[in-house]
Amino acid sequence: MGWAGVKNGQLLALAEAEFDIFLTVDRNLSFQQNLPQFDIAVIVLQAPSNRLADLKPLAPQVLAILATVAKGQATVVSA
């Protein structure tokens, strides 16, 4: 997609044109960006680390909320 190095605000703007949900491990995103201005839902994963082994157990919770997350808001999924 050629988005390497793109900063959060611009990244969200690019993502909202292509996707319905933005999945991230950036816990500060909702404090750094004005999420209501974006037409995309944000899911923030909180795990002991960003390693796949720590994030994988969150997958069932993410799948369970996909249909209910609201655009312009961040939803936190944690272990």
C-alpha positions as CSV (number, residue, x, y, z in Angstrom):
1,M,0.0,0.0,0.0
2,G,3.0,2.2,0.3
3,W,2.1,3.6,3.7
4,A,5.4,2.9,5.5
5,G,6.4,6.0,7.5
6,V,3.0,7.6,7.3
7,K,2.1,9.3,10.6
8,N,-1.1,8.6,12.6
9,G,-3.4,11.3,11.4
10,Q,-2.6,10.8,7.8
11,L,-2.6,7.0,8.3
12,L,-6.2,7.2,9.6
13,A,-7.2,9.3,6.7
14,L,-5.8,6.9,4.2
15,A,-7.2,3.9,6.1
16,E,-10.7,5.3,6.3
17,A,-10.9,5.4,2.5
18,E,-10.1,1.7,2.3
19,F,-11.3,0.0,5.5
20,D,-14.0,0.1,8.1
21,I,-11.8,-0.8,11.1
22,F,-8.3,0.2,12.0
23,L,-6.5,-2.3,14.3
24,T,-3.5,-1.0,16.3
25,V,-1.4,-1.6,19.4
26,D,-0.8,2.2,19.8
27,R,-2.4,2.9,23.2
28,N,-1.9,6.7,22.7
29,L,-3.7,7.0,19.4
30,S,-7.1,8.0,20.9
31,F,-5.3,10.7,22.9
32,Q,-3.2,12.0,20.0
33,Q,-5.9,12.1,17.3
34,N,-9.4,13.5,17.1
35,L,-11.1,10.2,16.3
36,P,-14.6,11.5,15.8
37,Q,-13.4,13.3,12.6
38,F,-12.5,10.0,11.0
39,D,-15.0,7.7,9.4
40,I,-13.3,4.6,10.7
41,A,-13.6,2.5,13.9
42,V,-10.4,1.9,15.9
43,I,-9.6,-1.2,17.9
44,V,-6.7,-0.9,20.2
45,L,-5.0,-4.2,21.3
46,Q,-3.5,-4.2,24.8
47,A,-1.3,-7.2,25.6
48,P,1.8,-7.7,27.7
49,S,3.9,-7.1,24.5
50,N,3.4,-6.5,20.8
51,R,4.6,-10.0,20.1
52,L,2.3,-12.2,18.0
53,A,2.2,-14.8,20.8
54,D,0.8,-12.1,23.2
55,L,-1.6,-10.6,20.6
56,K,-3.1,-13.9,19.3
57,P,-5.2,-14.6,22.3
58,L,-7.1,-11.4,21.7
59,A,-8.4,-12.5,18.3
60,P,-11.6,-14.1,19.6
61,Q,-12.5,-10.9,21.4
62,V,-11.8,-8.8,18.3
63,L,-13.9,-11.1,16.1
64,A,-16.8,-10.8,18.7
65,I,-16.9,-7.0,18.5
66,L,-16.3,-6.4,14.8
67,A,-19.9,-5.8,14.1
68,T,-20.5,-3.5,17.0
69,V,-17.5,-1.1,17.0
70,A,-18.4,2.5,16.3
71,K,-16.8,4.7,13.7
72,G,-15.0,7.7,15.2
73,Q,-14.3,5.9,18.5
74,A,-11.6,3.6,19.9
75,T,-12.5,0.3,21.5
76,V,-9.8,-1.3,23.7
77,V,-9.4,-5.1,23.7
78,S,-7.2,-6.5,26.4
79,A,-6.3,-9.8,28.0
